Amino acid sequence: MNNTGQQIVGIVKNPRHHAIQGPYSVNVFCLGGSGGLSSETGGFADASGNLPGGGTSGFTVDLYGPACRQFLVGASGFDMKALDG
């Protein structure tokens, strides 16, 4: 991942062995000097259809407000296979 100061740019990966469905939301959690949450912003991955097991997609999340020097990124999609009993 790359922090340009204006955006967080990176790649998300489907860790499953089967496809998941989009849309894929991406959230950036900016951390302050003490490690506490200072801000949160989000966007979507570039892919919008099914993402195969192990597949990847790029993303760009715009940053607003103060600098985000330390951050965590989380992403989610829909795993319809998890609904199979």
Phi, psi and omega in degrees: 000152182230130176257109181276354186094331178249340184210155166253124182240134181190197182228135172256151182231138174282112183280353182282168176266000180229167183290149170239164185249146177274179006286157182251110179275145178233127180241135177248125179250111180274136183249140176279180182302328180272000180092357178281158179293125178253331176195165179218139175213161184214173178193204182228151174290162181294322181290146177232341179268201178295141176245114185296163176307129182078357181289159182232161175212142174282162175207156172222124178242121179286139178261142178231145176090209185293166181303148181240081185282324176242138183206159171239148179235135175232149179221153178213152175218196181249125179253090183290335178295332179295340179279343179291129183271000000 
